[in-house]
Amino acid sequence: MTTKYFKVTLLSDIILNQKAATEGPNKTLDFIPGSNFLGIAAKELYDSLRPEEALYIFHSGAVRFGDAHLAYRGSRCHKVPAAMFYPKLKKASEELYISHHTDMKALDIRAKQLKQCRVGFYDFTTVEAVSVKAETTFAIKSAHDVNKRTSKDEKMYGYESLCSGSAMYFSVELDDDKYAETIVKALVGSHHIGRSRSAQYGLVEIEEVKSYNEVKSGQSQGNEVAVYADSRLIFIEDETGLPTYRPTTEQIGIENGDIDWERSQIRTFQYAPWNGKRKCFDTDRCGIEKGSVIVVKNVSKCPSESRYVGSYRCEGFGRVIYNPSFLEADTTGKAYTRLCEKTEQGHDKNAAREYDLSSPLLQCLLNKRWENNLENEIMELVNNWVEANEHSFDKSKLFASQWGTIRSIAGSPSSTPLIDQLFADKVGYLTHGVAKEKWEERGRTKKLEIFLKDRKLGSDDATRRLALVNLAAEMAKRCRKEDEK
């Protein structure tokens, strides 16, 4: 078996509704289903393949396009397991229990009123699991009347979408590496996914990566196995051909054993997929939601590697992890893994983004933010200086004129440093002539020099000139107002 790894970056907002309905409130998925990547590959390759090749790649399950999960520090995040519980009125980061390792009927546990973890993705590659949240935005759009060139009446839609800039990882597994490079070439590049692709939504960039970190299957503890649903699972009954929420042990990849339904944590889903080729809805998909945990007891042998089980594996359904490390607990049921927020400096704790610092646009925005911060600091220094030293200057046209000259000197480019232009012995503007006598009174020259050498302004001459331009303008304005009175 061959596995190819990919990173997908959202170049624009994308819409991946949880349900196909267009009426009523609709939430977006916080991951990208593997069916989207299968669709991209099919669009690029289907017409050029022989029927048997197309059947093998896109319909047999021999090639499995996995779901894309949020990326964080080179790791693919995982949905929080439904087996994790925390006490009411507390946070999951403070106290956490694994349900199948805990006696949920014990009086002390019942008194805690445990609540189930259901939402969010975490980087579980370390004991300190970091929360990584997909940023979303909401917009109201209307249909366009091409004849009247206006919005259509009664055609308003509310769209929740994943924000651009997010980065995700996914993989493609192949039983035979014969078609590996063909699929890589079809996936790599810019593509559109999701709804409203003809508008401003859906643009993504896919690139191949060597690998990324993710949680692997672990060893069983005794004769018990915890099966974690890394993707959504769909199982079909052999007798009826209908979907079922109660799979057998063979269907989840374990040769023998008994499923302990009382200690398992199952969440379900149902939706009707839209077939873009036939322009219609397919049969409803009913299955077990991502993050569910199935506990199997009396197992003689635990699978050593993660695998795909059930139906629709080519679209990313059915990936399970056996005994993942984040489901381990002590004898009291407390989890060894600790859930925590992203709090390190320089990162938004709720965002899942990976930035390309070489991007010209990002560099422009960073420079703009730096300029705004510098401007705010300068204005704060100017205001503080004016309030503290305004009384030292006579309110007259003379000082207003001199402040105007100082502003002109600071605003004019020169190879001579500003400090020398103003304070150089016998040649500086404030050290000779009419200005010298007036500015030496009450230590005015010294106060201005201290302002320009403030450590917050640093030693950059351009920053000092910008600060003095603002200071001179404010002082000249105040002198004129007082003189006019």
C-alpha positions in Angstrom: 0.0 0.0 0.0 1.2 3.5 -0.9 0.1 6.7 0.9 0.5 10.2 -0.6 0.2 13.2 1.7 -1.2 16.7 0.8 -1.7 20.1 2.2 -4.7 22.2 1.1 -4.8 26.0 1.7 -8.0 27.9 1.4 -7.4 30.9 -1.0 -11.0 32.1 -0.5 -13.9 31.3 1.7 -15.5 27.9 1.0 -19.0 26.7 1.6 -19.5 23.0 2.7 -23.0 22.8 4.1 -23.8 20.0 6.6 -27.1 19.5 4.8 -28.2 19.8 1.2 -31.3 21.9 2.1 -31.2 25.6 1.0 -34.0 26.7 3.4 -33.5 27.4 7.0 -30.3 27.8 9.0 -27.4 25.8 7.7 -24.0 25.2 9.3 -20.7 24.6 7.5 -18.6 21.5 8.0 -15.3 22.1 9.9 -13.4 19.7 7.6 -13.3 19.0 3.9 -14.7 15.6 3.0 -12.6 13.3 0.8 -15.4 13.2 -1.8 -14.3 16.7 -2.8 -10.8 15.5 -3.7 -12.2 12.4 -5.4 -14.3 14.9 -7.5 -11.2 16.9 -8.4 -9.3 13.9 -9.6 -12.3 12.5 -11.5 -12.8 15.9 -13.3 -9.1 15.8 -14.4 -8.8 12.1 -15.2 -12.1 10.4 -15.9 -12.5 11.1 -19.6 -8.9 10.0 -20.3 -9.1 6.6 -18.5 -10.2 3.3 -19.8 -13.4 2.0 -18.1 -11.6 -0.6 -16.0 -9.1 2.0 -14.9 -11.8 4.5 -13.9 -13.6 1.7 -12.0 -10.5 0.8 -10.1 -9.5 4.3 -9.1 -12.9 5.9 -8.3 -15.3 3.1 -7.5 -13.5 0.0 -6.2 -12.2 1.4 -2.9 -8.7 0.5 -3.9 -7.9 4.3 -3.9 -9.2 6.2 -0.8 -9.3 10.0 -0.7 -9.2 10.9 3.0 -10.9 13.8 4.7 -8.8 17.0 5.2 -8.5 18.1 8.8 -7.1 21.3 10.2 -3.3 21.6 10.2 -1.3 22.8 13.2 2.5 22.8 13.5 3.0 20.0 11.0 0.2 17.8 12.5 -3.2 16.8 11.2 -5.7 17.4 14.0 -8.5 15.0 15.0 -12.1 15.5 16.1 -12.5 15.5 19.8 -13.6 12.0 20.9 -17.2 11.5 22.1 -15.8 9.4 24.9 -14.3 12.4 26.6 -16.4 13.9 29.4 -15.9 16.8 31.8 -17.7 18.0 34.9 -20.5 20.5 34.7 -19.4 24.1 35.6 -15.8 23.2 34.8 -13.8 23.3 31.6 -12.5 20.2 29.8 -9.0 21.6 30.3 -9.4 21.3 34.1 -10.8 17.8 34.5 -11.3 15.1 31.9 -12.6 11.6 31.9 -12.7 8.7 29.4 -16.2 7.2 29.6 -15.3 3.5 28.9 -12.6 3.7 31.6 -14.9 5.3 34.1 -17.7 3.8 36.2 -20.4 6.3 35.0 -22.9 4.9 37.6 -20.7 5.6 40.6 -22.2 8.1 43.0 -19.1 10.4 43.0 -19.0 10.4 39.2 -22.8 11.1 38.9 -22.4 14.0 41.3 -20.1 15.7 38.9 -22.8 15.7 36.2 -20.4 14.9 33.4 -20.9 16.6 30.0 -19.8 15.1 26.7 -17.2 16.8 24.5 -18.7 17.1 21.0 -17.2 20.1 19.1 -13.7 20.9 18.1 -10.4 19.6 16.7 -7.3 19.0 18.7 -3.6 18.3 18.0 -3.4 15.0 19.8 0.2 14.2 18.8 1.3 15.3 22.3 -0.1 14.8 25.8 -1.0 18.5 25.9 -3.6 18.5 23.2 -4.0 21.9 21.6 -7.4 23.2 20.5 -7.5 24.3 16.9 -10.6 26.0 15.6 -11.8 26.5 12.1 -12.6 30.1 11.5 -16.0 30.7 9.9 -17.9 33.7 8.6 -21.5 34.4 7.6 -22.8 36.3 4.6 -26.3 37.0 3.1 -26.5 36.7 -0.7 -29.3 37.2 -3.2 -30.0 35.7 -6.6 -29.4 38.0 -9.5 -32.0 38.9 -12.1 -30.1 39.1 -15.4 -33.0 40.8 -17.2 -33.7 43.6 -14.6 -30.0 43.6 -13.4 -31.2 43.7 -9.8 -31.6 41.2 -7.0 -34.4 38.7 -7.4 -37.3 38.9 -5.0 -37.6 36.2 -2.3 -34.2 34.8 -3.3 -32.1 35.5 -0.2 -29.6 33.0 1.1 -27.5 32.9 4.2 -24.1 31.3 3.8 -21.7 30.2 6.6 -18.3 29.4 5.2 -14.8 28.4 6.2 -12.5 31.5 6.1 -9.7 31.8 3.6 -6.2 31.3 4.9 -6.9 28.0 6.8 -4.6 25.1 6.1 -5.5 21.4 6.2 -3.9 18.1 5.7 -5.2 15.0 4.0 -3.9 11.8 2.5 -4.7 9.4 -0.4 -4.1 5.7 0.1 -3.6 3.4 -2.8 -3.5 -0.4 -2.8 -1.3 -0.3 -5.9 1.1 2.6 -6.6 0.7 2.2 -10.3 -1.6 5.3 -10.4 0.0 7.3 -7.6 1.8 9.9 -9.7 -1.2 10.3 -12.0 -3.4 11.1 -9.0 -0.8 13.5 -7.6 -0.7 15.4 -10.8 -4.4 15.7 -10.9 -4.7 17.0 -7.4 -1.8 19.4 -7.2 -2.7 23.0 -8.1 -5.6 25.4 -7.8 -9.1 24.0 -7.7 -12.6 25.0 -6.7 -14.7 23.0 -4.2 -18.0 23.4 -2.3 -21.0 25.6 -3.2 -21.1 28.9 -5.2 -17.9 28.1 -7.0 -18.9 30.4 -9.8 -19.0 33.3 -7.3 -16.3 34.3 -4.9 -16.2 31.0 -3.0 -14.4 27.7 -3.2 -10.8 28.4 -4.4 -8.1 26.2 -2.8 -4.5 25.4 -3.5 -3.3 21.8 -3.1 0.3 20.8 -2.7 2.0 17.5 -2.0 4.0 17.2 1.2 6.4 14.5 2.4 4.4 13.7 5.5 2.7 15.1 8.6 2.2 14.0 12.2 -1.0 12.2 13.2 -2.1 9.8 15.9 -1.4 6.1 15.1 -3.1 3.0 16.4 -1.8 1.7 19.7 -1.5 -1.6 21.5 -4.6 -3.1 23.2 -4.9 -3.0 27.0 -5.9 -6.5 27.9 -8.6 -8.0 25.6 -10.4 -4.7 25.0 -10.1 -2.4 21.9 -11.4 1.2 21.6 -12.2 2.0 17.9 -12.1 5.7 17.2 -13.9 7.1 14.1 -11.3 9.3 12.5 -13.9 9.9 9.6 -17.6 9.3 9.3 -18.5 5.6 9.1 -21.2 4.0 6.9 -22.1 0.3 7.3 -24.6 -1.7 5.2 -26.5 -4.8 6.5 -25.8 -7.8 4.3 -29.3 -9.2 4.7 -31.3 -6.1 3.9 -28.9 -3.8 2.0 -29.9 -1.0 4.3 -27.7 1.3 6.4 -27.2 0.4 10.0 -25.9 2.1 13.1 -24.9 -1.2 14.8 -22.1 -2.7 12.8 -20.6 -6.1 13.5 -17.0 -6.6 14.8 -16.0 -7.9 11.4 -17.3 -4.7 9.8 -15.1 -2.5 12.0 -12.0 -4.6 11.2 -11.8 -6.9 14.2 -11.9 -10.7 13.6 -13.6 -11.6 16.9 -15.0 -10.0 20.0 -18.2 -8.4 21.3 -19.2 -4.8 21.0 -20.0 -3.2 24.3 -22.7 -0.8 23.3 -23.4 0.4 26.8 -19.9 1.8 27.1 -19.6 3.0 23.5 -20.3 6.6 22.5 -22.0 6.8 19.2 -23.2 9.9 17.4 -25.0 9.7 14.0 -25.5 11.7 10.9 -27.8 11.7 7.8 -27.6 13.8 4.6 -28.4 13.5 0.9 -25.2 14.0 -1.3 -25.5 16.1 -4.4 -24.2 14.5 -7.6 -22.7 17.2 -9.7 -22.5 15.0 -12.8 -26.1 13.9 -12.8 -27.4 17.2 -11.3 -29.5 15.4 -8.7 -29.4 14.1 -5.1 -28.2 10.5 -4.4 -29.6 8.2 -1.8 -29.4 9.4 1.8 -26.2 8.6 3.6 -26.8 7.4 7.2 -23.9 6.5 9.5 -21.8 7.0 12.6 -20.4 10.5 13.1 -16.7 11.4 13.2 -15.3 11.3 16.7 -17.5 8.4 17.9 -15.9 5.6 19.9 -16.9 1.9 19.8 -15.6 -0.3 22.6 -15.0 -4.0 21.7 -14.3 -6.6 24.5 -13.1 -10.2 24.4 -10.7 -9.5 21.6 -7.9 -12.0 20.9 -6.0 -9.8 18.5 -6.0 -6.0 18.0 -5.3 -4.6 14.5 -1.9 -2.9 14.6 -2.6 -0.2 12.0 -5.3 2.3 11.2 -7.5 1.3 8.3 -10.6 2.0 6.3 -13.8 0.0 7.0 -17.4 -0.1 5.9 -18.8 1.5 2.7 -17.9 4.5 0.5 -14.2 4.2 1.4 -13.1 5.8 -1.8 -14.8 9.1 -0.6 -13.0 9.1 2.7 -15.6 7.3 4.8 -14.6 4.5 7.2 -11.2 5.5 8.5 -10.7 4.2 12.1 -7.9 4.2 14.6 -7.5 1.4 17.1 -6.6 2.3 20.7 -5.4 5.8 20.1 -3.2 7.3 22.8 -5.6 10.1 23.6 -8.2 7.5 24.9 -5.9 6.1 27.6 -6.8 6.8 31.2 -5.7 5.9 34.8 -7.6 3.5 37.1 -10.1 6.2 38.1 -11.0 7.1 34.5 -9.1 10.4 34.3 -7.6 10.9 30.9 -3.8 11.1 30.6 -4.3 13.6 27.7 -5.0 17.2 28.7 -7.1 19.5 26.5 -5.8 23.1 26.3 -6.2 26.3 24.3 -3.6 27.7 21.9 -2.0 30.5 24.0 1.5 31.0 22.7 2.5 34.5 21.8 1.9 35.5 18.2 -0.9 33.1 17.5 -4.7 33.5 17.6 -5.8 30.8 20.0 -9.0 30.2 17.9 -7.5 30.2 14.5 -6.2 27.4 12.3 -3.9 29.1 9.9 -0.4 28.7 8.5 1.1 31.8 7.0 3.5 32.2 4.2 5.7 35.1 5.5 7.1 35.6 2.0 3.7 36.6 0.6 3.9 40.2 -0.7 0.3 40.8 0.5 1.1 39.6 4.0 4.3 41.7 4.1 2.2 44.7 3.1 -0.3 44.1 5.8 2.4 43.5 8.5 4.1 46.8 7.5 0.8 48.6 7.6 0.1 47.2 11.1 3.6 48.3 12.2 3.0 51.8 10.9 -0.3 52.1 12.7 1.2 50.9 16.0 4.2 53.3 15.6 1.8 56.2 14.8 -0.2 55.4 18.0 2.9 55.3 20.1 4.1 58.6 18.6 0.8 60.4 19.3 0.8 59.1 22.9 4.3 60.5 23.4 3.3 63.8 21.8 0.2 64.2 23.9 2.1 63.4 27.1 4.9 65.9 26.2 2.4 68.7 25.3 0.4 68.3 28.6 3.6 68.3 30.7 5.5 71.1 28.9 2.9 73.4 27.4 3.1 75.8 30.3 6.8 76.4 29.6 6.1 78.2 26.3 4.7 81.7 25.9 1.5 81.7 23.8 2.6 84.1 21.1 3.0 84.3 17.3 6.7 84.2 17.8 6.7 80.6 19.2 4.0 79.6 16.7 6.3 80.7 13.9 9.3 79.0 15.4 7.3 75.7 15.8 6.4 76.1 12.2 10.0 76.4 11.2 10.9 73.3 13.3 8.1 71.4 11.6 9.5 72.4 8.2 13.0 71.2 9.2 11.7 67.9 10.4 9.6 67.4 7.3 12.3 68.1 4.8 14.6 65.2 3.8 18.2 65.8 4.6 21.4 63.8 4.9 22.1 65.6 8.2 20.6 64.0 11.3 17.7 65.8 12.8 19.5 66.1 16.2 22.4 68.0 14.5 20.1 70.2 12.5 18.4 71.4 15.7 21.1 71.1 18.5 24.5 71.2 16.8 26.7 73.8 18.6 26.5 77.2 16.9 24.9 75.8 13.7 21.8 74.2 14.9 18.5 76.1 14.6 18.0 76.2 18.4 21.6 77.0 19.3 22.2 80.3 17.5 20.4 83.5 16.4 17.0 84.7 17.8 15.8 81.2 18.6 18.7 80.4 20.9 17.9 83.1 23.5 14.2 82.2 23.7 14.7 78.4 23.8 17.3 78.5 26.5 14.8 80.0 28.9 13.1 77.5 31.2 15.1 74.6 29.7 13.0 74.5 26.6 15.9 73.2 24.4 16.8 70.5 26.8 13.1 69.3 27.1 12.8 69.0 23.4 16.1 67.2 23.1 15.0 64.7 25.7 11.7 64.1 23.8 13.6 63.3 20.6 16.0 60.9 22.3 13.1 59.0 24.0 13.9 55.2 23.9 10.5 54.5 22.4 11.5 56.5 19.3 14.8 54.6 19.0 17.7 55.9 17.0 16.0 56.0 13.6 16.1 59.5 12.2 12.9 59.0 10.1 10.9 58.1 13.3 12.2 61.1 15.1 11.2 63.4 12.2 7.7 61.9 12.1 7.4 62.5 15.9 8.7 66.1 15.7 6.3 66.9 12.8 3.4 65.9 14.9 4.7 67.7 18.0 5.5 70.9 16.2 2.0 71.0 14.5 0.2 70.5 17.8 2.3 73.2 19.7 2.0 75.7 16.8 -1.8 75.2 16.8 -2.0 75.8 20.6 0.2 78.9 20.4 -2.0 80.5 17.7 -5.2 79.8 19.5 -3.9 81.4 22.7 -2.6 84.4 20.8 -5.9 84.9 19.0 -7.7 85.1 22.3 
